[in-house]
Amino acid sequence: MLKKDDVHTNNEDIVELINTDLEKLKILDGLQRTYTLLDIKDDPKLEDYTLRVDLYVNINDIGIMYRMLTLNTGQTPMSLRQQVEMLYSNYADSNFGDINIIRQVDDESVKSINDFKYSDLVDGYNSYLESNETPLDRYSLLEMIKVIESIANAEVTKADFPHFVKIYYSFVNTINKKSNFWVWPDKTEIPDHLTIEGTPFGKNIYRVFNRSQSLTGFGAAISQLITNKSIKKIEDIVELYDELTIDNSDLLLLNKVIDDIKKEAKKIGDSQRLFFKFLFRSLFDPESEEYLNFKKSIERASRRTLANI
C-alpha cells in the first residue's frame, strides 16, 4: 500500500494501487464528466492529451466530504440538508429500533410517531454536540466536519448518534402516552384563553416533537445541562420520563405560546428553537421550580423566549 509521504510515486504505482483496491475507489467528480470520459476512453486521440487526476490515499469519508464542500465539486450544488445527510451517511444504517428514518431523497413526510426526517435528527444531534439550538449554515458545517474528523475513536462517535436518537424517541413516546395520545380537538372544545389565530404548530404529538425545532432545542438544552453539571449524562433524563406531569391542555398551551411567539419573532424558526431549548432546560433541570412539570416549563419558556426575541 502506498504511503502519503512516498515522494517517488509514479503512474505505474498509481495504476497498481487502483487495481489492487478497486472496490475502495471513489470518484469525486460530476457524473456528466465521468460518463464523457467513459465514452471516449477508447478514442486514440485521448492519448494526445494530458489528464490531471488528484489521487487521495487513505482518505476517509469525512475528508472526502470536506473536500467536496470546500472545492464545490459538481455543477449542481447540494442543498445544505443533503450535505448534512452525507456527513452522517455512515450512521444511516445504524439500528434505530422502531424508528423509521426518512431521507431527503425519499420525498416522504412524517406521518406517525415512528417517523423522523434524517436531517432533523442530525440537526438535533449537532445541537447536542455544539450546545446550540441554531441550525448549521455552510460555514458551521465545515467547522463541524473538522471537529468530527479530529475525534480519534470514530466508533464511539458512531454509537453516540443512534443513542441520542433513541433517547429522544423515548421521550416523544412517553409524552404521547402520558397525554393519552393527544390530538387537536374540535374548536368548540378549546377554552377561549387557549385559542389561536393561525395554524397550530402541531395537531398531535409527533407533529410537535418529530421536527427540527424541538429536536434542536432538546439537543442544546441537554448539552447545556450537562455542561452546567445539572445532570451528569444524557442517560440520566431517561430515568425521569415516568415522573413527568402533563395534561391534555398543556399541548393546547404549547400551541398557543408558539402562536404568540410567531407574532413577535423576526426569525420564526430560530425563535421556536429557542423556546424548545428553554422548555427542555426547565423540564429537566433539578434546580428549576418547573422541574418535570410540563405546563410550568412551557410558561417559563414562553416568558424567556419573548424576552429574548
C-alpha positions in Angstrom: 0.0 0.0 0.0 1.4 3.4 -0.9 2.0 5.9 1.9 1.1 9.6 1.6 4.8 10.5 2.1 6.0 8.4 -0.8 7.6 11.2 -2.9 8.6 8.9 -5.8 5.2 7.7 -6.7 4.8 7.3 -10.5 1.9 6.5 -12.8 2.6 2.8 -12.6 2.3 2.9 -8.8 -1.0 4.7 -9.1 -2.4 2.2 -11.6 -1.3 -0.7 -9.4 -2.8 0.8 -6.3 -6.1 1.4 -8.0 -6.2 -2.2 -9.4 -5.3 -3.6 -6.1 -8.0 -1.8 -4.1 -10.5 -1.2 -6.8 -13.5 -1.8 -4.5 -12.4 1.0 -2.3 -12.0 3.5 -5.1 -14.3 6.5 -5.0 -14.6 9.0 -7.8 -15.1 12.6 -6.6 -16.5 14.2 -9.7 -19.6 15.1 -11.6 -21.4 12.2 -13.3 -21.6 14.0 -16.6 -17.8 14.3 -16.9 -17.3 10.8 -15.7 -19.7 9.4 -18.4 -18.0 11.5 -21.0 -14.6 10.0 -20.1 -16.1 6.5 -20.3 -17.5 7.3 -23.7 -14.1 8.4 -25.1 -11.8 6.1 -23.3 -11.1 4.0 -26.4 -10.6 7.0 -28.6 -6.9 7.0 -29.8 -6.8 10.8 -29.7 -7.2 10.6 -26.0 -3.5 9.6 -25.7 -2.5 13.0 -27.1 -3.9 14.8 -24.1 -2.8 15.1 -20.5 -5.5 14.3 -18.0 -5.0 15.7 -14.5 -6.1 13.4 -11.7 -5.8 14.2 -8.0 -5.5 10.9 -6.0 -6.1 10.9 -2.3 -4.7 7.9 -0.5 -6.0 6.8 2.9 -8.7 9.5 3.0 -11.9 8.8 5.0 -15.5 9.7 4.2 -15.3 12.8 6.4 -12.2 14.0 4.5 -14.0 13.4 1.2 -17.0 15.4 2.4 -14.8 18.3 3.5 -13.1 18.5 0.0 -16.5 18.3 -1.7 -17.7 21.3 0.2 -14.5 23.4 0.0 -13.9 22.7 -3.7 -17.6 23.0 -4.6 -17.3 19.9 -6.8 -20.1 19.3 -9.3 -22.2 21.5 -11.4 -25.4 21.3 -9.3 -24.7 22.2 -5.7 -26.3 20.1 -3.0 -28.7 21.6 -0.5 -27.3 22.1 3.0 -29.5 19.3 4.3 -28.2 16.9 1.7 -24.7 17.9 2.7 -25.5 17.2 6.4 -27.0 13.9 5.5 -23.9 12.9 3.6 -21.8 13.9 6.5 -23.6 11.4 8.7 -24.2 8.9 6.0 -22.3 6.2 7.9 -24.9 6.3 10.6 -27.9 5.9 8.3 -27.8 2.1 8.5 -27.5 2.0 12.3 -30.0 0.2 14.4 -32.7 2.7 15.3 -35.2 0.1 16.5 -38.8 1.1 15.7 -37.8 4.4 14.2 -38.5 5.0 10.5 -35.8 7.2 9.0 -36.9 9.4 6.1 -34.0 10.6 3.9 -34.0 13.8 1.8 -34.2 11.8 -1.4 -37.2 9.7 -0.2 -39.6 12.7 -0.7 -41.8 11.4 2.1 -43.4 13.2 5.1 -43.7 12.4 8.8 -46.9 10.5 9.2 -46.6 8.7 12.5 -44.9 8.8 15.9 -42.2 6.5 14.5 -41.3 8.7 11.5 -38.3 11.1 11.6 -36.6 13.0 8.9 -32.9 12.1 8.9 -31.8 15.7 8.5 -33.9 16.7 11.5 -32.3 14.0 13.7 -28.9 15.2 12.6 -29.9 18.8 13.4 -30.8 17.7 16.9 -27.5 15.8 17.3 -25.5 18.7 16.1 -27.2 20.9 18.6 -26.3 18.4 21.3 -22.7 18.4 20.2 -22.5 22.2 19.9 -24.8 23.2 22.8 -26.5 25.5 20.3 -30.1 25.2 19.0 -29.5 27.2 15.8 -29.2 25.1 12.6 -26.0 24.7 10.7 -25.0 27.1 8.0 -22.4 26.2 5.4 -19.5 27.6 7.4 -20.7 25.8 10.6 -20.9 22.6 8.7 -17.3 22.9 7.6 -16.3 23.5 11.2 -18.4 20.5 12.4 -16.5 18.4 9.9 -13.2 19.5 11.3 -14.5 18.6 14.8 -15.7 15.2 13.8 -12.5 14.5 11.8 -10.4 15.3 14.9 -12.1 12.7 17.0 -9.8 9.7 17.3 -12.3 7.0 18.1 -14.8 7.1 15.2 -16.7 4.0 16.5 -17.5 5.8 19.8 -18.9 8.8 17.8 -20.9 6.5 15.6 -22.6 4.9 18.6 -23.4 8.3 20.1 -25.8 9.4 17.3 -28.2 6.4 17.4 -28.1 6.6 21.2 -29.1 10.2 21.1 -31.9 9.4 18.7 -33.3 6.6 20.8 -33.3 8.7 24.0 -35.3 11.5 22.2 -37.7 8.9 20.7 -38.3 7.5 24.1 -39.2 11.0 25.3 -41.7 11.5 22.5 -43.3 8.2 23.2 -43.6 9.0 26.9 -45.3 12.3 26.1 -47.6 10.6 23.7 -48.8 8.1 26.2 -49.0 10.5 29.2 -51.2 12.8 27.1 -53.5 9.9 26.2 -52.3 10.2 22.5 -53.4 13.8 22.3 -54.8 15.2 19.1 -56.0 18.7 18.3 -59.7 18.9 19.5 -62.7 20.5 17.9 -62.7 24.2 18.2 -65.8 24.1 20.4 -63.7 22.2 23.0 -60.9 24.7 23.1 -61.1 27.3 26.0 -61.1 30.9 24.9 -57.7 31.7 26.5 -56.1 28.9 24.5 -57.5 29.7 21.1 -55.0 30.7 18.4 -55.2 32.8 15.3 -53.0 30.9 13.0 -52.4 27.2 12.1 -51.5 25.0 15.0 -47.8 24.3 15.3 -48.6 20.6 15.9 -52.0 18.9 15.8 -50.7 15.8 17.5 -47.6 14.7 19.5 -45.4 13.8 16.5 -46.3 17.0 14.7 -45.0 18.9 17.7 -41.9 16.9 18.5 -40.8 14.9 15.4 -39.3 18.0 13.8 -36.1 20.1 13.8 -37.2 22.9 16.1 -37.9 20.6 19.1 -35.0 18.3 18.3 -32.5 21.1 18.2 -34.0 22.6 21.4 -33.7 19.3 23.1 -30.1 18.7 22.0 -28.9 22.2 23.0 -30.8 22.1 26.4 -29.5 18.7 27.5 -25.9 19.6 26.4 -26.1 22.8 28.4 -27.4 21.0 31.5 -24.5 18.5 31.3 -22.0 21.4 30.9 -23.5 23.2 33.9 -23.4 19.9 35.8 -27.1 19.9 36.4 -27.1 16.4 35.1 -24.1 14.1 34.6 -25.0 12.5 31.3 -27.8 12.3 28.8 -28.9 8.9 30.0 -29.9 10.5 33.4 -33.0 12.1 31.9 -34.5 8.8 30.7 -35.0 7.8 34.3 -37.1 10.9 34.8 -39.6 10.3 31.9 -42.1 8.4 34.1 -42.1 11.3 36.6 -43.1 13.9 34.0 -46.5 15.5 34.7 -48.6 16.6 31.7 -52.2 17.3 31.0 -54.0 17.4 27.6 -54.5 21.1 27.9 -50.7 21.5 28.1 -50.4 20.8 24.4 -53.0 23.4 23.6 -51.0 25.8 25.8 -47.8 24.9 23.9 -49.5 25.7 20.6 -50.9 28.9 22.0 -47.4 30.0 23.2 -45.8 29.2 19.8 -48.5 31.1 18.1 -47.8 34.2 20.3 -44.1 33.9 19.7 -44.7 33.8 16.0 -46.4 37.2 16.1 -43.3 38.8 17.8 -40.5 36.9 16.1 -38.3 38.2 13.4 -37.0 34.7 12.6 -39.8 32.3 13.4 -37.8 29.1 13.2 -35.0 30.4 15.4 -37.4 31.7 18.0 -39.2 28.3 18.0 -35.9 26.5 18.6 -35.1 29.0 21.4 -38.5 28.2 23.0 -37.9 24.5 23.0 -34.4 24.9 24.4 -35.9 26.9 27.3 -38.7 24.4 27.7 -36.4 21.3 28.0 -34.0 23.2 30.2 -36.7 24.0 32.7 -38.2 20.5 32.4 -35.0 18.6 33.2 -33.1 21.0 35.4 -33.4 19.6 39.0 -32.8 23.1 40.4 -35.7 24.8 38.5 -39.1 25.4 40.0 -40.6 23.9 36.9 -38.7 20.6 37.2 -40.6 17.7 35.5 -43.8 19.9 35.2 -44.7 20.3 31.5 -47.2 23.2 32.0 -44.9 25.3 34.2 -41.9 24.6 31.9 -44.0 25.9 28.9 -44.9 29.0 30.8 -41.4 29.8 31.8 -40.0 29.0 28.3 -42.6 31.4 26.9 -41.5 34.3 29.1 -37.9 33.7 28.5 -38.3 33.4 24.7 -40.4 36.6 24.4 -37.8 38.4 26.4 -35.0 37.3 24.1 -36.5 37.9 20.6 
